[in-house]
Amino acid sequence: VLLGSVRPDKIELEKGLARWAQSSYWLDDLYTVVSEGQVPGTWRLGNRPNLTQMHAVAAKNIPDDTVRARLLDDIGKAKALTANASAAGVRVHTLPTRPKDIEDDGAFHYAVLGPNAASESGKPSADAKRFLDETTGSDRPRVYRNAVLLVTPSKDGLELAMARVRDYLAWETVREDVKKQQKDGNVDPARAQTLQINIDKAKGRIPEAIKQAYSIVVTVSEKNEAQAFKITVTEDPHFNTIKADKRSRVQDTAITAEALLPDGPYNLWRPGETARRMKDLAGAFAQLPHLPKMLKASAILDTLVDGCEQGTFVLRLARPDKTWRAWWMSTPDEQACNDPAMELVLPEAAELSDIVPALLAPDKLPGLWPTAEIPVKSVFDYFSGGTVVQIDKGGYHEPMQIPKAAPEVVEAAIAAAVAESAIWLLSGPASILGEPIPEGVLQADATLRAPPKPIPPAEILPENLREAWKEGIATGLSIATALSIKAGRTFPWKTVRDAIDSALNVHFLELAAETHAWPCDFPSAQLVRLTTGRSFTGLTGSDVCMHEDPKKLAATAYLEPSQIQDLGDNVGPLKEVATKGDTQISFKVEIELGDGKTEPPEETVRKANEILRKINEKLVFRQ
């Protein structure tokens, strides 16, 4: 009635009444229990101060230090500020008190600073700048400034967060006052309910206020200056938002080895430099402001090792005796990688101390094997220091410099590769594989090939290699000679010996009486006498042989475990084929245990028999 004469706007009137209901010191608490923004249906003034007035008085009396202490505690509990940072390999610091709390070690550090470091966009606070610029004091500047990322509250956001904390603490004070009134029996249930609602609301507003307050990022700019910029706080963790902001210049993807070279995008080399310490290159991203901030310093070291494995550059480590060891197209050991003296050397300026023998095998080094057979001289030329090959990068080619190696290093690598059966050496009548090269055989005009393929055991039986057999007897030498004539080049003794070994193991061949001990070296091969096994006469190259009964065929082969499973899967189709051909098919299994040189241990035989008996009682090993 009193307001009707001025004809107020209904919406504005309701807003005003709602604000009055929330802020009135004397409105009876019984009629203020309504949702925020709503107008009480009944208005009645009480005869004592209501909860709102008690809260206002309590808020004024709470010391700022108490509010700040509680705020610090709540900031430490705000998981949204640090979530996902540790998982990304970052070292996280929550509320560090001094710059030295953040190590200056080249690792990436992410810190949530306290209220004292509150900043504004474009205006980093003095406290925040200290964390970027100092370690233990102003006389000890921070070296790895580019590896530090700070998040601070904005000044406006800090004020709001402190107000939220003060609001909550004031309601807690009111709770204590009300408890005293309860002892006197002066508190009604409605008032107690209103109080609890206000406490819960006030407490629930604090985390969001803190999250919104921490919206300023302080870090080093490309110009090597402390910069502060504001981020938009969303439901995502702060670290994810900061990492995605281009102004942070954070990179969590791997860089390529080529990018670390002098002509790469990062400008890491001075003019004329051909070598740099590995730790300096890895630390450059944490130190130099024009480079991106790498989340994982270890990823840079991994990139350097990958580049060495790919042949992009050479890694070199000096020894105490002033000699050095170099790695190229190989992986240095962990101890060497962690040595601060380890250097990255450009291929055109490097000299290899050794070459991994396996690299000399075909299809390992680009451009080394243009044909199936190469002269030894071409390997020496390849490592002469002037070789540049083209590498296919998928649609385009890039040049690759091959580092230099001394002739004795190349010779040692060839000898080791031949001894390790990586390559096959042919020099005049000599054919070397899997054994040391005799003195004087490794000549420039000698040739290298890939090792010959294994010879099937059936290939050396009389039916397939008649020239090696005479009156049912063959020698190791006659088999080697016949195989070489058939192939058109001298076979290495290792290949022949392996073929004879296989034939003996499957009982295609047997050692004849009065024979030399087996296995043997090539000079003794003529003394090794061999005869065919009684059960495998007539075996052909297809490994299909006549059984002891000439009207039965037997298929014999050594099977891998996976092939045995395949055989089991195909038993049904085999039986079906035999049935349609009105032919009987049976399966006879022979399992060998041991290497033929030493008798298998009794315990091994016992355990193997336990397994075999589960299949068939007769399928056991007998000693």
C-alpha positions in Angstrom: 0.0 0.0 0.0 2.8 2.4 0.9 4.7 1.7 -2.3 1.7 1.6 -4.6 1.5 5.3 -5.1 4.9 5.5 -6.8 4.0 2.6 -9.1 7.3 0.7 -9.0 8.4 -1.8 -11.6 7.4 -5.2 -10.5 10.7 -6.9 -11.4 12.9 -4.2 -9.8 10.7 -4.2 -6.7 11.1 -8.0 -6.3 14.9 -7.7 -6.8 15.1 -5.0 -4.1 13.0 -6.9 -1.7 15.1 -10.1 -2.3 18.3 -8.2 -1.6 16.7 -6.7 1.6 15.6 -10.1 2.7 19.2 -11.4 2.4 20.9 -8.3 4.0 18.3 -7.3 6.7 19.7 -7.4 10.2 16.3 -7.5 11.9 14.0 -9.6 9.6 13.0 -12.7 11.6 15.1 -15.8 10.6 12.0 -17.9 10.4 10.9 -16.0 7.2 14.3 -15.8 5.4 14.6 -19.5 4.7 14.0 -19.1 0.9 16.1 -19.7 -2.2 18.5 -17.0 -3.1 16.9 -14.3 -5.2 13.4 -15.2 -4.0 11.1 -12.9 -1.9 9.7 -14.2 1.4 6.0 -14.7 1.5 5.7 -13.2 5.0 7.7 -10.3 6.4 8.2 -9.9 10.2 10.8 -8.1 12.1 12.3 -9.9 15.1 13.2 -8.6 18.5 16.9 -9.7 18.3 19.6 -9.5 15.6 19.2 -12.2 13.0 21.9 -14.5 11.5 22.8 -12.0 8.8 23.7 -9.3 11.3 25.7 -11.8 13.4 27.5 -12.8 10.2 28.4 -9.2 9.3 29.7 -8.5 12.7 31.8 -11.7 12.8 33.2 -11.0 9.3 34.5 -7.6 10.4 36.2 -9.1 13.4 38.1 -11.9 11.6 41.8 -10.9 11.2 43.3 -10.8 7.7 46.0 -13.2 8.7 43.4 -15.8 9.7 41.7 -15.4 6.3 45.0 -15.7 4.5 46.1 -18.8 6.4 42.8 -20.5 5.6 43.1 -19.4 1.9 46.6 -20.9 1.7 45.2 -24.2 3.1 42.4 -24.3 0.5 44.8 -23.4 -2.3 46.9 -26.4 -1.4 43.8 -28.6 -1.7 42.7 -27.2 -5.1 43.5 -30.2 -7.4 42.4 -28.4 -10.5 45.5 -26.1 -10.3 48.0 -29.0 -10.7 46.0 -31.9 -12.2 47.7 -33.7 -15.1 51.0 -31.9 -14.6 52.9 -34.7 -12.9 51.5 -37.2 -15.4 53.1 -35.1 -18.2 56.6 -35.5 -16.6 56.6 -32.1 -15.0 57.9 -31.3 -11.5 55.1 -29.7 -9.6 55.5 -27.1 -6.8 52.5 -26.0 -4.8 52.9 -22.7 -2.8 56.8 -22.6 -2.8 58.0 -20.0 -0.3 61.3 -19.1 -1.8 62.9 -19.3 -5.3 65.3 -21.9 -4.2 62.4 -24.3 -3.6 62.2 -24.6 -7.4 65.4 -26.4 -8.5 67.6 -24.9 -11.3 68.4 -28.3 -12.9 67.1 -28.1 -16.4 64.0 -30.1 -15.7 60.6 -28.6 -16.4 59.0 -27.0 -13.3 55.4 -25.9 -12.9 54.6 -23.9 -9.7 51.4 -22.6 -8.1 52.5 -19.4 -6.3 50.8 -18.0 -3.2 48.8 -14.7 -2.8 51.9 -12.6 -2.3 52.8 -13.2 -6.0 49.4 -12.0 -7.3 49.9 -10.4 -10.7 47.9 -8.7 -13.5 48.0 -9.3 -17.2 51.1 -7.6 -18.6 52.3 -6.8 -15.0 54.0 -9.7 -13.3 54.5 -9.1 -9.6 58.0 -8.6 -8.1 57.5 -11.9 -6.2 56.7 -13.8 -9.3 59.7 -12.3 -11.1 62.0 -13.4 -8.3 61.0 -17.0 -8.8 61.9 -16.7 -12.5 65.1 -14.8 -12.1 66.7 -16.0 -8.9 67.7 -19.2 -7.1 69.1 -18.7 -3.6 69.4 -14.9 -3.9 69.7 -12.0 -6.3 73.4 -12.7 -6.7 72.6 -16.3 -7.9 70.6 -15.9 -11.1 68.5 -18.8 -12.5 70.1 -20.4 -15.5 67.2 -22.5 -16.8 64.6 -19.8 -16.8 62.9 -21.2 -19.9 61.9 -24.3 -18.0 59.8 -22.6 -15.3 56.1 -22.0 -15.7 54.2 -20.1 -12.9 50.5 -19.6 -12.2 49.5 -16.8 -9.9 46.1 -15.3 -8.7 44.9 -12.1 -10.3 44.5 -9.3 -7.8 40.8 -9.0 -8.4 40.4 -12.8 -8.2 42.4 -12.9 -5.0 40.2 -10.3 -3.4 37.1 -12.3 -4.3 38.7 -15.6 -3.0 39.6 -13.9 0.3 36.1 -12.6 0.6 34.7 -16.1 0.0 37.0 -17.4 2.8 36.1 -14.6 5.1 32.4 -15.3 4.4 32.8 -18.9 5.4 34.9 -18.2 8.5 32.3 -15.7 9.6 29.5 -18.3 9.3 31.7 -20.7 11.4 32.0 -18.0 14.1 28.2 -17.6 14.0 27.8 -21.3 14.5 29.9 -21.1 17.7 27.7 -18.2 18.9 24.6 -20.1 18.1 25.9 -23.2 20.0 26.2 -21.0 23.1 22.6 -19.9 22.6 21.5 -23.6 22.3 22.7 -24.2 25.8 20.2 -21.6 26.9 17.5 -23.1 24.8 17.0 -20.0 22.7 17.5 -21.5 19.2 14.6 -22.6 17.1 15.0 -25.3 14.4 14.4 -22.9 11.5 17.2 -20.7 12.6 19.6 -23.7 12.9 18.6 -24.9 9.4 19.2 -21.5 8.0 22.6 -21.4 9.6 23.7 -24.8 8.2 22.5 -23.8 4.7 24.6 -20.6 4.8 27.7 -22.5 6.0 27.4 -25.1 3.2 26.9 -22.4 0.6 29.9 -20.3 1.8 32.2 -23.4 1.9 31.1 -24.5 -1.5 32.0 -21.2 -3.1 35.6 -21.2 -2.0 37.1 -23.9 -4.5 35.5 -22.2 -7.5 36.7 -18.7 -6.3 40.2 -20.1 -6.0 40.1 -21.7 -9.4 38.9 -18.5 -11.0 41.4 -16.4 -9.1 44.4 -18.4 -10.5 44.2 -17.0 -14.0 47.6 -15.3 -14.5 50.5 -17.2 -16.1 54.0 -15.8 -15.5 56.9 -17.2 -17.6 59.8 -16.1 -19.8 58.9 -14.7 -23.2 60.9 -15.1 -26.5 62.5 -11.8 -25.7 63.9 -13.1 -22.5 61.5 -11.0 -20.4 59.1 -12.0 -17.6 55.7 -11.9 -19.1 52.3 -12.2 -17.5 49.1 -13.1 -19.4 45.6 -14.0 -18.4 44.0 -17.3 -19.3 40.3 -18.2 -19.6 39.5 -20.6 -16.8 37.3 -23.5 -17.9 36.3 -26.9 -16.6 39.7 -28.2 -17.8 42.6 -28.5 -15.4 44.7 -25.3 -15.4 47.8 -27.1 -16.6 46.0 -28.3 -19.8 44.7 -24.8 -20.5 48.2 -23.2 -20.0 49.9 -25.9 -22.1 47.5 -25.3 -24.9 47.9 -21.5 -24.9 50.4 -20.5 -27.6 51.8 -17.7 -25.4 53.2 -20.4 -23.0 55.3 -21.8 -25.9 55.1 -25.3 -24.3 55.8 -28.2 -26.5 55.0 -31.8 -25.5 55.6 -33.5 -28.8 59.0 -34.9 -29.8 61.4 -33.0 -32.0 63.3 -34.6 -34.8 67.0 -35.2 -34.8 67.4 -33.2 -38.0 66.0 -30.1 -36.1 69.0 -30.2 -33.8 71.5 -29.8 -36.6 73.1 -26.4 -37.7 70.6 -25.9 -40.5 67.6 -26.7 -38.2 65.0 -24.2 -37.0 66.4 -23.8 -33.5 69.7 -22.0 -34.1 71.7 -24.1 -31.7 75.1 -23.9 -33.4 77.6 -21.1 -33.8 79.2 -20.5 -37.2 81.9 -23.1 -37.9 81.0 -25.4 -35.0 81.2 -29.1 -35.8 80.7 -30.6 -32.3 78.6 -29.7 -29.2 78.2 -31.4 -25.9 75.1 -33.5 -25.6 74.1 -32.0 -22.3 74.4 -28.5 -23.7 72.1 -29.3 -26.5 69.6 -30.9 -24.2 69.8 -28.1 -21.7 69.5 -25.4 -24.3 65.7 -25.7 -24.4 65.5 -25.0 -20.7 68.0 -22.1 -20.9 67.4 -20.2 -24.2 64.2 -18.2 -24.3 63.8 -18.3 -28.1 63.4 -22.1 -27.9 60.1 -23.9 -27.1 59.6 -25.1 -23.5 60.1 -28.8 -23.6 58.0 -30.7 -21.0 60.4 -33.6 -20.9 64.1 -32.9 -20.9 64.7 -36.6 -21.2 62.9 -36.6 -24.6 65.6 -34.4 -26.0 68.3 -36.9 -24.9 66.2 -39.6 -26.5 66.0 -37.7 -29.7 69.8 -37.3 -29.7 70.2 -41.1 -29.2 67.7 -41.7 -32.0 69.6 -39.4 -34.3 72.7 -41.4 -33.6 70.9 -44.7 -34.3 69.6 -43.2 -37.6 73.1 -42.0 -38.7 72.1 -38.3 -38.6 75.2 -37.6 -36.5 77.9 -39.2 -34.4 78.1 -39.3 -30.7 81.7 -39.2 -29.3 83.1 -39.7 -25.8 86.7 -38.9 -24.9 88.6 -41.5 -22.8 91.0 -40.6 -20.0 94.0 -41.6 -22.2 92.9 -39.0 -24.7 91.6 -41.5 -27.2 87.9 -41.6 -27.9 85.0 -43.8 -28.7 82.4 -43.0 -31.3 78.9 -44.3 -31.9 77.1 -44.1 -35.3 74.1 -46.1 -36.4 74.2 -47.7 -32.9 73.0 -47.1 -29.4 75.4 -45.8 -26.7 75.1 -47.3 -23.3 73.3 -45.4 -20.5 76.5 -44.6 -18.7 78.0 -43.0 -21.7 74.8 -41.0 -22.4 74.9 -39.6 -18.8 78.6 -38.6 -19.1 78.8 -34.8 -19.3 81.7 -35.1 -21.8 79.6 -36.9 -24.4 79.6 -34.9 -27.6 77.5 -34.7 -30.7 79.7 -34.5 -33.8 78.5 -33.7 -37.4 79.2 -36.7 -39.7 81.5 -34.6 -42.0 83.8 -33.8 -39.1 83.6 -37.2 -37.3 85.9 -40.2 -37.4 84.6 -43.5 -36.2 86.6 -45.5 -33.6 84.8 -48.7 -34.6 81.9 -49.9 -36.8 79.2 -52.3 -35.6 79.9 -55.4 -37.7 76.2 -56.1 -38.3 75.9 -52.8 -40.2 78.0 -54.3 -43.1 75.3 -56.8 -43.9 73.1 -56.1 -47.0 70.3 -53.6 -46.6 71.7 -52.0 -43.4 73.7 -49.0 -44.7 72.2 -46.9 -47.4 74.1 -47.1 -50.7 76.7 -49.7 -49.6 75.2 -52.7 -51.5 74.1 -51.5 -55.0 74.4 -55.1 -56.1 74.2 -58.6 -54.5 78.0 -58.8 -54.6 80.4 -56.0 -53.8 84.2 -55.7 -53.7 85.9 -55.2 -50.4 87.4 -52.0 -51.8 84.0 -50.4 -52.0 83.6 -50.7 -48.2 86.8 -48.9 -47.7 85.7 -46.2 -50.2 82.3 -45.9 -48.4 84.1 -44.9 -45.2 86.7 -42.7 -46.8 85.0 -39.5 -45.6 83.7 -38.2 -48.9 80.6 -40.4 -49.3 77.2 -38.8 -49.5 74.1 -40.9 -50.1 70.5 -40.0 -50.7 67.9 -41.1 -48.1 64.3 -41.6 -49.1 62.1 -39.6 -46.7 58.8 -40.7 -48.3 58.3 -38.6 -51.3 61.6 -36.7 -51.3 65.3 -37.4 -50.7 67.8 -35.9 -48.4 71.6 -36.2 -48.5 73.3 -38.1 -45.7 77.0 -37.8 -45.1 78.9 -41.0 -44.2 81.5 -40.4 -41.5 85.1 -41.3 -42.0 86.7 -44.4 -40.6 90.4 -45.4 -40.7 91.3 -48.4 -43.0 92.2 -50.5 -40.0 88.8 -49.8 -38.4 87.0 -50.9 -41.6 89.2 -54.0 -41.9 88.4 -55.0 -38.3 84.7 -54.5 -39.0 84.7 -56.7 -42.1 86.6 -59.4 -40.2 84.2 -59.3 -37.3 81.2 -59.3 -39.7 82.5 -62.4 -41.5 83.2 -64.1 -38.2 79.7 -63.3 -36.9 78.2 -64.7 -40.2 76.8 -61.3 -41.1 78.6 -61.3 -44.5 80.3 -63.9 -46.7 83.8 -63.3 -48.0 85.0 -64.8 -51.3 88.7 -64.3 -52.2 90.0 -66.6 -54.9 89.5 -70.2 -53.8 88.8 -69.0 -50.2 85.2 -68.9 -49.0 84.9 -67.6 -45.4 81.8 -67.4 -43.2 81.4 -67.7 -39.4 85.2 -68.0 -38.8 88.2 -65.8 -38.6 89.7 -64.6 -41.9 93.2 -66.1 -42.4 96.1 -63.6 -42.8 96.4 -62.2 -46.3 92.9 -63.3 -47.5 91.2 -60.0 -47.0 92.3 -58.2 -50.2 90.8 -55.2 -51.9 89.7 -57.3 -54.9 88.0 -59.9 -52.6 84.2 -59.8 -52.8 81.4 -59.8 -50.2 78.0 -61.4 -50.4 75.0 -62.1 -48.1 75.4 -65.5 -46.4 74.1 -68.3 -48.5 70.7 -69.7 -47.5 70.7 -72.8 -45.4 70.9 -76.0 -47.4 68.0 -78.5 -46.7 69.3 -81.8 -45.3 67.7 -83.7 -48.2 69.8 -81.8 -50.7 73.0 -83.7 -49.7 71.5 -87.2 -50.0 72.7 -89.4 -52.9 69.4 -88.8 -54.9 70.1 -85.1 -55.1 73.9 -84.9 -54.9 75.3 -88.0 -56.7 78.7 -86.5 -57.3 79.4 -86.5 -53.6 78.7 -90.2 -53.1 80.7 -93.2 -53.9 79.6 -96.7 -52.9 77.2 -95.3 -50.4 79.8 -93.2 -48.6 80.4 -89.5 -48.8 82.9 -87.3 -46.9 82.5 -83.8 -45.6 84.9 -82.6 -48.3 83.1 -84.4 -51.2 79.8 -82.9 -50.1 81.4 -79.4 -49.9 83.0 -79.8 -53.3 79.8 -81.1 -55.0 77.7 -78.4 -53.5 80.1 -75.7 -54.7 80.2 -77.1 -58.2 76.4 -77.2 -58.3 76.1 -73.6 -57.1 78.9 -72.2 -59.3 80.9 -70.8 -56.4 82.7 -72.2 -53.4 80.4 -72.7 -50.5 81.7 -71.7 -47.0 82.5 -74.6 -44.8 80.0 -73.3 -42.2 77.1 -73.6 -44.6 78.1 -77.2 -45.5 78.7 -78.2 -41.9 75.3 -76.9 -40.9 73.6 -78.9 -43.7 75.5 -82.1 -42.6 74.6 -81.3 -38.9 70.9 -81.0 -39.8 71.0 -84.3 -41.8 72.6 -86.1 -38.9 70.0 -84.7 -36.4 67.0 -85.9 -38.5 68.8 -89.2 -39.1 69.0 -88.7 -42.9 72.7 -89.4 -42.5 74.8 -91.4 -40.1 78.5 -91.3 -39.3 80.1 -94.3 -41.0 82.6 -96.6 -39.3 86.2 -95.4 -39.0 85.3 -91.8 -39.3 86.8 -88.6 -37.9 85.1 -87.0 -35.0 82.2 -84.7 -35.8 81.9 -81.7 -36.0 85.2 -80.7 -37.4 87.0 -77.9 -39.2 87.5 -77.8 -43.0 91.0 -79.4 -43.1 89.5 -82.5 -41.4 86.4 -82.6 -43.6 88.0 -85.3 -45.9 88.3 -87.6 -42.9 84.6 -87.5 -42.0 82.8 -90.5 -43.6 79.0 -90.4 -43.9 76.3 -92.9 -44.9 72.6 -92.6 -45.4 70.2 -93.4 -42.5 68.3 -96.6 -43.0 64.9 -95.1 -42.6 65.3 -92.2 -45.0 66.6 -93.8 -48.2 65.1 -92.2 -51.2 64.5 -88.7 -49.7 64.1 -85.9 -52.2 64.5 -82.2 -52.0 60.8 -81.8 -51.2 61.4 -83.6 -47.9 58.9 -86.3 -49.0 60.6 -89.7 -48.7 59.9 -93.4 -49.2 59.1 -95.2 -46.0 60.7 -98.6 -45.0 57.6 -100.0 -46.8 58.1 -98.9 -50.4 54.3 -98.6 -50.8 54.1 -96.0 -48.1 55.1 -92.3 -48.3 56.3 -90.4 -45.3 56.6 -86.6 -45.0 59.3 -85.6 -42.6 60.4 -82.1 -41.4 61.4 -80.2 -38.3 58.5 -78.1 -37.1 58.3 -75.0 -35.1 55.8 -75.0 -32.2 53.5 -72.7 -34.2 53.7 -75.1 -37.1 52.7 -78.0 -34.9 49.6 -76.1 -34.0 49.0 -75.5 -37.7 49.3 -79.2 -38.3 46.7 -79.9 -35.6 44.4 -77.5 -37.3 44.8 -79.3 -40.6 44.5 -82.9 -39.4 40.8 -82.8 -40.4 41.4 -81.7 -44.0 44.2 -84.2 -44.4 42.0 -87.1 -43.3 39.3 -85.9 -45.6 41.7 -85.9 -48.6 42.9 -89.4 -47.7 39.3 -90.7 -47.3 38.3 -89.3 -50.7 41.3 -91.0 -52.3 40.4 -94.2 -50.5 43.9 -94.1 -48.9 44.8 -94.7 -45.3 46.7 -91.9 -43.4 48.4 -92.2 -40.0 50.5 -90.0 -37.8 53.7 -91.1 -36.3 55.3 -88.5 -33.9 59.0 -88.3 -33.1 60.2 -85.8 -30.5 63.9 -85.2 -29.9 65.3 -84.0 -26.6 68.9 -82.9 -26.4 71.6 -81.6 -28.7 73.3 -84.9 -29.4 76.4 -83.9 -27.5 75.4 -84.2 -23.8 72.7 -86.4 -22.3 69.6 -84.5 -21.1 69.3 -84.2 -17.3 67.1 -86.9 -15.7 64.8 -84.2 -14.1 64.2 -82.6 -17.5 63.3 -86.0 -19.0 61.0 -86.8 -16.1 59.1 -83.6 -16.3 58.8 -83.8 -20.1 57.4 -87.4 -19.8 54.8 -86.2 -17.4 53.6 -83.8 -20.0 53.7 -86.3 -22.9 51.8 -89.0 -20.9 48.8 -86.7 -20.8 48.7 -87.1 -24.6 49.6 -90.8 -24.9 51.0 -93.3 -22.4 53.4 -94.6 -25.1 54.7 -91.2 -26.0 57.6 -90.9 -23.6 61.4 -90.5 -23.7 63.4 -93.6 -22.7 66.9 -93.4 -21.5 
